[in-house]
Amino acid sequence: EMQIACDRLNIDKPEKMYGYLNVNNNDSVDFNDWKQALSEKKSKLLPFWYAVLGGKALEQSPLSVDYDIDDANKLLSDGTSADQNARILALHSVTRKMCMKLSEEKFHKLYKKCLGNIILQLYDRKNYVIREACICLGKIMIARRAQYVKFAVRTLEALYEIIKINDEKTHISAHQAAKVLIRFIPDSKKFPIFAIVSKGCCEKSFILTRNSSFEYVNHILARMVQVDQSRNDRFWAYMEKILDSGLSDADQDCRDAAYSALAKAELLRKELAMEYVKSLRKTQKEKYQSIKKYVLAHIQEEDFGSEGPGLLIALGGGHGSNGGQYTNDWGQVVVESPKPDKKHKKKTSVAKINKGASSPKIMEKSKSKLGMPSPKISADTRFTLTPQGFAELGAQYTAKKEKEKSDNAKMKKVQSRKNTHRGMSSPSSGKKSKSPNPKKGPKPKGGDRFRK
């Protein structure tokens, strides 16, 4: 698996890379090993970290060995009868094509042929195939974002079928893919995505489904708090069902997650939340207050930002927003200018520490596409792919659709007026048309005197 990952990222010597990452000398590299290796900041691993955390894999163009869409669909539709490696190549062939620069119409036309076959791979018996299918779905969702709305419900329903499976590798793969969908794909006014999450919170037979669903709910509420996002009564009706189920859940983790959701709901809709708080017993209120205190202290550390995918976020070790100089954990001095006026852009320069040098060598930010990692990276650092303007993206998508409808209506109105005008005028005569309302009858000769 390490060999395949390094091949995709164009990284040499996978055996040595695995040795660096396998900090605890286990048979596999877990998340704690990963964070520990990142905190050690070995210079030989820098190209690896830039490749993994830089998000360049999303920008990879189709390869010469890739299948075309029709051949890939044929392989994937055969299911387990086709060769496993061929199916995985077909999955990534489709993914690379879907991540290219395509119009919304073109993407919808191509992807509706492929989605069913990609989802079919989620029901494979091999964990490796399921994981690769989830990776491909995640990449496409991050690349297409609002354009993926049309396929979001079908994808999430399929992932929820896999989330409830009591197998760690399978569950985590589907959980992470669904997490990407929740974070990157905007929901509509009727909240079909949130409805599926709400149903998952009430699944009494599957504890894994409930735990995953409450994690998604807390992410959604945290984003609403951060960007001051409002929701209609339909959303809060779903939230009432979630809180009713979660606060009385038999599982401790689900109850704690429900308390966390209640604390965030109190920030967004206090009247609704206080009804639940008043109904809690004394011990429950004490537990809720302790969780609320933690939520309020860490609400800004939730994994939602506007930086875009592939950026490393180091939580708990920031720097002043008014400019200054600091040394990051990668042995570099970062000189940051003060907050500029509206007319001037913010400039940040990075300089390496050179012993004996009279002045540090300035490296311009534009020279590196990946940029530099955030400061204060330690073993407790959390890093994640973050959405780029999630709320703004959904609003822009909706505004664009409304504008298209308005423009089409105006065009039809103008065309209708032109057709009406042409019907009134005579094409064969250049004379002006007679008035539609001429005066009735000629005036009598001699005026009123002759009438008498």
N, C-alpha and C positions, 0 to 999 in steps of 0.2 A: 504494500500500500504506500509506503514511503517512496518507493521507486516511482510509482505512477504519479504521485503528487509532485515530486521533483521534476519529472519529465514534463508535466503540464506547465510548471513554472519556469522551465529552462534553467534549472539549478543543477550543478554538477555535484558529484560525490555524495549520493544520498546516504551511504553507510555512515559517513562521518557526521552528517547532519543529524541522523537518528541518534548517534552516540552523544552529541551535544544536548539533544532534547531529552533523552532518557536519563534525567537527573537522578532518579531513585533506583535505577537499574532494574526496572520491572520488565515484564514481557511486552508492555505497551506503554505509550505515552498518554497519560491522562491530563486533565485540565490543570491540575496542580503542578505537574512537571512542566507544562507549557509556560505557565506564569513564572515559575522559578527560573527557567532558562531565559525568559525575556528579561527578568530582573538582573541577571548576571551580566548582561550587556557585552557578550563576547564579540570582538570585532569580526571574527570569522563567520558569525551568524548574521551580520548586518544585511548582506544581500538577500538572505532568506527572509528576514523580517520585512524588508521593504517589498519583496515580491508577494508575501502572504497578506500583509496588512495594507498594502497599497491599492488593492482592488483592481489591479491590472488584468486579472483573469477575466473580468467582465468585458474588457475591451478587446479581447482576442478575436481576430478575424477568422473566418472559416479556413480550415487547413486543406491541403491538397488530398489528404487521405479520407476526408469526410465524405459521408454518403449524401446524395441529394435528398430532398424532402420525401419524394415518393419511395425511394429505396429504403430510407430510414423507417418510414411508416410501415412498410411491408415487413421489415425485420421485427419491429416492436409489436406488431399485431399478431405475430406468430407465437408470442408468449414464451413459455419455457422450452418450446421445441427448438427455438433458435439458439445459436451459440451465445453464451453469456458475455464474452468479451465483445462480440459483434454488436450485441444489443446495447452495451454500454457506450461503444463508439457511436452508435446510432443516436443514443440519447444526447450525447455531447455535440454531435453534428447538428441536430435540430436546435439545441441551445445556442450554439454559436451563430446560427442563421437568424434566430429570433432576437438576439441581442444586437444585431446590426442596426444601422440607421434605416428605419422603415416608417412609412406613413401609418397612421392608425388603421386606415382601411386595409392596407396591404398586410399589416400584422394580423388583424382579425381574420382575414381570408386564409392566411397560411396556418395560423395557430389552431383554428377550429378543427383542422384536419389532424393535428398532432396531439392535442390535449388528451383525448381518450386513450391513445396508445401509451402516452407517458404515465397516466394514472394506472394503467394496466400493470406497469412494472412495480407499483407499490404493493401488489398482492403476490409478488414472488416469494419463494421460501428462503431465498438467500439474503442475509442482511446486507451484503455488499451491494447487491442490485438495488435494494430499497433505498439505501443511503445515497447512491449515485442519482437515483430518480429524484429524491428530495433536494439534492444539491442543484440539479438542473432546474427544478421548479423555482427554487430560491433565486438563482441567477436571473432567470427570465422575469420574475416579479420585480426584482430590484432594477433591472434595465428598463422595463416597460412602465412600471408604476401605474399611473391613472389609466393608461390604455388597457390594463389588465382587469379593470372592474368587471367587464362583461363575463369573465371566466372565474371570478373570485369565489362565488358561492359553490360552484361545482368542485373546484379545487379543494376548498376548505372542508367540504363534506367528505371527500375522499380521504383527506389527511386525518380527520377525526376518527375514521374507521381504523386507522393504523395506530393512532395515539393510544387507544384503549388496550392494545395488545400488551400483555404482561411479559415483554422481552425488552431488556434495557436498551440494546443497540437500536432495535426497530422503533421503540417508543421515542428515544431521543432524536432520531433522524426526523420523524414526522413532527415531533414537537417543535423542533427548530425551524422546519419549513413553514409550519403554521404561524410561528412567531414572526417570520419574515412577512408573511401575508398581512397579518394584523397590523404590523408597523408601517408597511410601505404602500398598501393598497387602500385608498380612501373609501369609506362606506357611503352609501346613498342616504337620502332622507328617511327612507323606510327601515334602514339599518338591518339588511339581511345578514350581513357578516356578524354583527353583534348579536343577532337573534340566535345564530348557531353557537356562539360562545356562551350566551345565557343558558341555552339548553344543556350545554356541556357542564355548567356549574351545578345543575340539578340532576345529573346522572348518578343516581344512588348506587347502581351496580358496579360502576367503574371509578375507582378512586384516582387512578392515573389521569383520567379525563377531567375529573373535577379539579385536581391540582393544576393541570396545565391551563384550564379555562380561567381559574382565578388569577393565575399569573398574567394572562392576557388582559383581564379586566383591570388589574392594577396598572398595567402599562398604559392602557387607554385613558384611564382617569388621570394618571400622572401627566400625560401629554396635554390633556384638557386644562389642568391646573397651570402648566408652564406657559401655554400659548393663550390662556384666557378664552378657551373655546366653549361655546354654549351648545346645548343640545335641546331638542324638543321633548314634549311629554312622552312620546313613544319610547325614546331612549330611557327615560327615568322609570317608565313602567317595567322595562326589562330589568333595570337596576333593582327595583323593589323585589322582583322574583329572585334575583341573585342573592340579595341580602337576607331575604327570608330563609332561603335554603342554606346559605353559608354560615350564618350565625348559630344555627342549630345543627350543624354538620357533626357527624360522629368522629370525624378525623380531626386531630389537633391542628395539622398544617392547614387544612381548608378553613378551619375557624379563624386561625391567625390571619390568613390571607383575606378573609371576609372582614375582620376588624380593620385591616389596612385599607381595604376598599371603602369601608364606612368612614374612616378618617379623611380620605380624599373627597368622598361625597359631601362631607361636612363643609369643606372649603368651597364646594361648587353649588350645593343646594342645602343650606343649613336647616331649613324647616323640615325637609324630608329626613335628614340624618338624625335630628334631635328626637324625632318620634321613636327611632330604634334605640338611641342612647338611653332614653327615659325608661324603656322596657327592660333594660339589662339589670341583672342582679348585682349585688355589691361586688362580689369577686370578679364578675364579668366586666364591670365598669373599671375596676382597678387594672385588669388585663388590657382593656381597650385604651385606657389613658396612657399606659406605658408604651403600647404600640403606636398610638397617635403621636406621642412625643418623639419617637424615633422617625416616624413618617415626616413630620414637620421639619426635623433636622436634616433629612436626606432627600427631600422631595426634588431638589434640583439635580440630584445625582442619578436620576432615572435615565435610561439609555435612549433618550429622544433629543435630537438636536437638529441643526440645519446645515451641518457641514458636508453631508453627502456620504456615500458608501466608501469604505476602505480607509477611513481615518481612525487613528488610534486615539482613544479618549482616556486620559489618566485622571481618575477621580481622586479628590482629596488633596491635591497639591497644585494649586493654581498660582497665578502671579497677579500683581496689581494691574488694573485696567488702565491706569494713567501713564503707562510707559515705565521704562527702567531697564536694568540689565540683570540677568541671572544666569547661573550655570546649570545646564541640564545634566541628566544622568548619563548622557552619551559623551561627556567630556567636551562640551562645546559651550561657548558663551553666546547667549542670545540677547541681542540689543534690540529693544522694542521702543519705537517712538511713541510719544504721548498721543492721546486721542486727538485726531485732526479735526479741522473744520470741515464743513460739507464740501468745500471747493477742492480740498486736497485729499488724496487717498492715503491710507495708512501704509507705512513702509516698515518692514521688518527685515533685519539683516542678521545673518548667522556667521559667526566667526570661530574658527578653530583656535585652540590655545596652543601657541608655539613658544616653547621655552627659549628665551634669549631674543625673541623677535621684538622689534621696537613697536610694531603695530600688527594687530591680527589681520589675517587675510579674510576679506569680506566675500562671502558667497551669496550671490543674489538668489532670491527665492525662485525666480523664473527659470533658473537653470535646471532645477529638479522638478520633475512632474509629480513625484510622490511627496515632496516636502519633507520636513523633519518630524520625528515623533514628538508627542507632547512631553513636557518635563515631568520630573518626579515619578518615574516608573519604578515600581517595586513589586514584590511578590503578591501584594494585595491589590494590584492594579486591575481594574475592570476595563476591557476593551470590547468594542462592538461595532458592527456596521450600523450607521445611523441614517435615518431617512433625510432627504433633502427637501425641507419645507413641506412636510406632510399636509398640514392644514391648508397652506397656501396653494399647494399643488391641486388639491381637490377643489378649492374655490376657483382656481383658474380654469380647470377643466369644465366645471359647471357653467362659469361665465362664458366660456368659448361656445359651448353648446347653445346657451340662451341667445348669444349674439348671432349665431348662424340662423337660428329660427326667426329672430327678429328681422334680419337682413332678407331672408327668403320671403317673409310676409310683405315687406316693403316693396320688393321687386315685383311680386304678384300684383300689388295694388297699383304700382306705376304702370305696369303692362295693361292692366284692366282699363285704366284711364285713357291710355293711348288708343286702345281698340275702340272705346266709346267715342272718342274724338274723331277717329277716322270714319266711323259709321254715320256721324252727323253731317260731315262735309261731302260735297259732290265731287268725285274725281274728274269728271268730264268738263266741268265748268269752272272758270276762274273767277266768276262773280261771287260776291258774298252771299251767303245763304240768307233766306228771308227770316225775319224775326219770328220766333216760334209763337209769340203772343201779339199779333197785329191788332191794331185798334178795330173795334167792331163797326163796320159800315162807314161809308163816306159821309162827310158833313152835308146837310141839305143846302142847296143853292139859295142864296139870299138870306141865309141865316134864319133866325127865329121870326123875323117880320113876315115872311111868306107863309109860315106855319099857321099863323093866326088867320 
